[in-house]
């Protein structure tokens, strides 16, 4: 067990719980640590942006960084709870497997899913991961990320199937198309014979927080079906976005394109 890390977290929690700025000596007494230990920890937390000097000399208070981090967690919880009726409706209309996903690095994580009632269907697990560039939900999420994140992707991308997008340049072209049309398509790029359609979900600030989509055998994703499903998926994504406070008149927002 990393005791240094635990001590640092204890100091941070003590400052975060306080109504005002805290001094080194009182924190040391409360946490039964040496003043030098507390001082070093506070200096490290200051350098990392979690605390800052208070108005009184020798005191420290929390910045908004913890709030920002917590807001992201809360948004993930809220989006899963609010997504259920939209996922249920999408499942009734498509009879395919429905996913709610978020972006974690270069992967997507499936927050929730509804299984297709059909005997031949897409299989996945809640909490499971997939390479973002290989699945529709991942491409929908990547399409609205900042340029800096996209440029950090490797020039050559993993290719699980022959249909996978194998380069960053090709992916950037695909993401431009996703932003223009408002939805993303997976054509058997992660698992052979399994495809999907997904659209982005925005929060009240117009930030991308999740993607909602459907997946199934590529034989059931002919062009006519993709046109139909893309409209249904975008309607579900917009409805969920509105529930999260998204108020921009267009979907997807023109400014993001």
C-alpha positions as CSV (number, residue, x, y, z in Angstrom):
1,X,0.0,0.0,0.0
2,X,1.3,3.5,-0.9
3,X,1.1,5.3,2.4
4,X,2.5,8.5,0.9
5,X,-0.4,8.6,-1.6
6,X,-2.9,7.9,1.2
7,X,-1.6,10.7,3.3
8,X,-1.9,13.0,0.4
9,X,-5.5,12.0,-0.2
10,X,-6.3,12.5,3.5
11,X,-4.9,16.0,3.4
12,X,-6.8,16.8,0.2
13,X,-10.1,15.4,1.7
14,X,-9.5,17.4,4.9
15,X,-9.1,20.7,3.0
16,X,-12.1,19.9,0.7
17,X,-14.4,19.3,3.7
18,X,-13.4,22.5,5.4
19,X,-15.6,25.6,5.2
20,X,-12.6,27.9,4.8
21,X,-8.9,27.9,4.2
22,X,-6.8,25.6,6.5
23,X,-3.4,26.1,8.0
24,X,-0.5,23.6,8.0
25,X,-0.4,23.3,11.8
26,X,-4.1,22.6,12.3
27,X,-4.1,20.0,9.5
28,X,-1.1,18.3,11.0
29,X,-2.9,18.1,14.4
30,X,-6.2,16.8,12.8
31,X,-4.5,14.2,10.7
32,X,-1.7,13.3,13.2
33,X,1.0,14.1,10.7
34,X,4.1,16.1,11.0
35,X,3.9,19.8,9.8
36,X,6.7,19.2,7.4
37,X,4.8,16.3,5.8
38,X,1.6,18.3,5.5
39,X,3.5,21.3,4.1
40,X,5.2,19.1,1.4
41,X,1.9,17.5,0.5
42,X,0.2,20.9,0.2
43,X,3.0,22.1,-2.1
44,X,2.5,19.1,-4.3
45,X,-1.3,19.5,-4.4
46,X,-0.8,23.2,-5.3
47,X,1.6,22.3,-8.1
48,X,-1.1,19.8,-9.4
49,X,-3.8,22.4,-9.3
50,X,-5.9,20.9,-6.5
51,X,-5.3,23.5,-3.8
52,X,-4.1,27.2,-3.7
53,X,-2.9,29.6,-1.1
54,X,-5.7,31.1,1.0
55,X,-6.1,34.8,1.7
56,X,-4.5,34.4,5.1
57,X,-0.8,33.7,5.1
58,X,0.1,30.0,5.4
59,X,-3.4,28.7,4.6
60,X,-4.7,26.7,1.7
61,X,-8.0,26.1,0.1
62,X,-9.3,23.9,-2.7
63,X,-9.6,25.0,-6.3
64,X,-12.4,24.0,-8.6
65,X,-10.5,21.1,-10.0
66,X,-12.2,18.6,-7.7
67,X,-15.5,20.0,-8.7
68,X,-14.6,19.7,-12.4
69,X,-13.6,16.0,-11.9
70,X,-16.7,15.2,-9.8
71,X,-19.0,16.9,-12.4
72,X,-17.7,14.5,-15.0
73,X,-18.5,11.5,-12.8
74,X,-22.0,12.9,-12.0
75,X,-22.7,13.5,-15.7
76,X,-21.9,9.8,-16.4
77,X,-24.3,8.7,-13.7
78,X,-27.0,11.1,-14.8
79,X,-26.7,10.1,-18.4
80,X,-27.2,6.4,-17.7
81,X,-30.3,7.1,-15.6
82,X,-31.8,9.5,-18.1
83,X,-30.9,7.3,-21.1
84,X,-33.1,4.4,-20.2
85,X,-36.4,5.5,-21.8
86,X,-34.7,6.6,-25.0
87,X,-32.8,3.2,-25.1
88,X,-36.0,1.3,-24.5
89,X,-37.8,3.2,-27.3
90,X,-34.9,2.6,-29.7
91,X,-34.9,-1.1,-28.8
92,X,-38.7,-1.4,-29.6
93,X,-38.3,0.4,-32.9
94,X,-35.2,-1.4,-34.2
95,X,-35.4,-4.8,-32.5
96,X,-31.6,-4.6,-32.3
97,X,-29.1,-4.4,-29.4
98,X,-28.9,-0.9,-28.0
99,X,-25.8,0.6,-26.3
100,X,-24.9,3.6,-24.2
101,X,-21.2,4.3,-24.3
102,X,-18.6,6.8,-23.0
103,X,-15.1,7.6,-24.1
104,X,-12.2,6.5,-21.9
105,X,-8.9,7.3,-23.6
106,X,-8.9,5.7,-27.0
107,X,-11.6,3.1,-26.0
108,X,-15.3,3.2,-25.4
109,X,-16.8,1.7,-22.3
110,X,-20.4,0.4,-22.5
111,X,-22.4,2.0,-19.6
112,X,-25.6,0.2,-20.4
113,X,-27.2,-2.0,-23.0
114,X,-30.5,-3.6,-24.0
115,X,-30.3,-7.0,-25.7
116,X,-32.0,-7.6,-29.0
117,X,-34.8,-10.1,-28.9
118,X,-33.6,-11.7,-32.1
119,X,-31.7,-15.0,-32.0
120,X,-28.9,-13.6,-34.1
121,X,-27.7,-10.4,-32.5
122,X,-24.6,-8.4,-31.4
123,X,-23.0,-9.6,-28.1
124,X,-21.3,-7.3,-25.6
125,X,-21.1,-6.7,-21.9
126,X,-21.8,-3.7,-19.7
127,X,-18.5,-2.4,-18.6
128,X,-16.8,-3.9,-21.7
129,X,-14.4,-2.0,-23.9
130,X,-13.9,-1.6,-27.6
131,X,-11.4,0.5,-29.6
132,X,-13.2,3.8,-30.3
133,X,-12.1,4.0,-33.9
134,X,-13.6,0.6,-34.7
135,X,-17.2,1.0,-33.4
136,X,-20.0,3.5,-34.2
137,X,-20.3,4.8,-30.7
138,X,-16.6,5.4,-30.5
139,X,-16.5,7.2,-33.8
140,X,-19.4,9.4,-32.8
141,X,-17.6,10.3,-29.6
142,X,-14.2,10.9,-31.3
143,X,-15.8,13.2,-33.9
144,X,-16.5,15.8,-31.3
145,X,-13.2,15.7,-29.4
146,X,-10.6,18.4,-29.6
147,X,-8.0,18.4,-32.4
148,X,-5.2,17.9,-29.8
149,X,-6.6,14.5,-28.7
150,X,-7.1,13.3,-32.3
151,X,-3.6,14.3,-33.2
152,X,-2.3,12.2,-30.3
153,X,-3.7,9.0,-31.9
154,X,-1.0,6.8,-33.5
155,X,-0.4,7.1,-37.3
156,X,-1.2,3.4,-37.6
157,X,-4.2,2.1,-35.9
158,X,-5.0,-1.4,-34.7
159,X,-7.0,-3.3,-37.3
160,X,-9.1,-6.1,-35.8
161,X,-10.8,-6.9,-39.1
162,X,-10.1,-6.2,-42.8
163,X,-12.7,-3.5,-42.7
164,X,-11.1,-1.6,-39.8
165,X,-9.8,2.0,-40.3
166,X,-6.1,1.4,-40.2
167,X,-4.6,5.0,-40.2
168,X,-5.2,8.2,-38.3
169,X,-5.6,10.1,-41.6
170,X,-8.3,7.8,-42.8
171,X,-10.0,8.1,-39.4
172,X,-9.9,11.9,-39.5
173,X,-11.7,11.8,-42.9
174,X,-14.3,9.4,-41.4
175,X,-14.8,11.7,-38.4
176,X,-15.4,14.7,-40.8
177,X,-18.1,12.7,-42.4
178,X,-19.6,11.8,-39.0
179,X,-19.8,15.4,-38.0
180,X,-21.4,16.4,-41.3
181,X,-24.1,13.7,-41.3
182,X,-24.6,13.6,-37.5
183,X,-24.1,9.8,-37.0
184,X,-21.4,7.2,-37.3
185,X,-21.5,3.7,-38.8
186,X,-19.6,0.6,-38.0
187,X,-19.4,-1.8,-41.0
188,X,-17.8,-4.9,-39.3
189,X,-14.8,-3.0,-38.2
190,X,-14.5,-4.4,-34.6
191,X,-16.1,-7.9,-35.0
192,X,-16.5,-9.7,-38.3
193,X,-20.1,-9.5,-39.4
194,X,-21.2,-7.1,-36.7
195,X,-22.1,-3.5,-37.4
196,X,-23.8,-0.5,-35.9
197,X,-25.1,3.0,-36.0
198,X,-24.6,5.6,-33.3
199,X,-25.0,9.3,-32.5
200,X,-23.5,11.7,-30.0
201,X,-25.1,12.9,-26.8
202,X,-24.4,16.4,-25.5
203,X,-24.8,17.9,-22.0
204,X,-26.1,21.3,-21.0
205,X,-22.8,23.0,-22.0
206,X,-22.8,21.5,-25.5
207,X,-20.1,19.1,-24.5
208,X,-20.0,15.4,-25.8
209,X,-20.7,13.1,-22.8
210,X,-21.8,9.8,-24.4
211,X,-23.1,8.1,-27.5
212,X,-26.2,6.1,-28.0
213,X,-26.5,3.5,-30.8
214,X,-27.7,0.2,-32.0
215,X,-25.7,-2.8,-33.3
216,X,-26.5,-6.1,-35.1
217,X,-25.4,-8.4,-37.9
218,X,-24.2,-6.5,-40.9
219,X,-26.7,-8.4,-43.1
220,X,-29.5,-6.3,-41.3
221,X,-27.6,-3.1,-41.9
222,X,-28.2,-2.5,-45.6
223,X,-28.2,1.1,-46.9
224,X,-31.9,1.5,-46.5
225,X,-31.8,0.2,-42.9
226,X,-28.9,2.4,-42.1
227,X,-30.9,5.5,-43.3
228,X,-33.8,4.4,-41.1
229,X,-31.7,3.6,-38.1
230,X,-29.6,6.7,-38.3
231,X,-32.7,8.9,-38.0
232,X,-34.0,6.9,-35.0
233,X,-30.6,7.0,-33.3
234,X,-30.2,10.7,-33.8
235,X,-33.7,11.3,-32.5
236,X,-32.8,9.3,-29.4
237,X,-29.5,11.1,-28.9
238,X,-31.2,14.5,-29.3
239,X,-33.9,13.5,-26.8
240,X,-31.3,12.4,-24.3
241,X,-29.3,15.5,-24.9
242,X,-32.3,17.7,-24.2
243,X,-32.9,15.8,-21.0
244,X,-29.4,16.7,-20.0
245,X,-30.0,20.4,-20.6
246,X,-28.7,20.7,-24.2
247,X,-30.4,23.8,-25.6
248,X,-28.7,24.6,-28.9
249,X,-31.3,24.8,-31.7
250,X,-29.5,22.5,-34.1
251,X,-28.4,18.9,-33.8
252,X,-25.7,18.2,-34.2
253,X,-24.4,21.7,-33.4
254,X,-23.1,23.5,-36.5
255,X,-20.3,25.0,-34.6
256,X,-18.9,21.6,-33.7
257,X,-18.6,20.6,-37.3
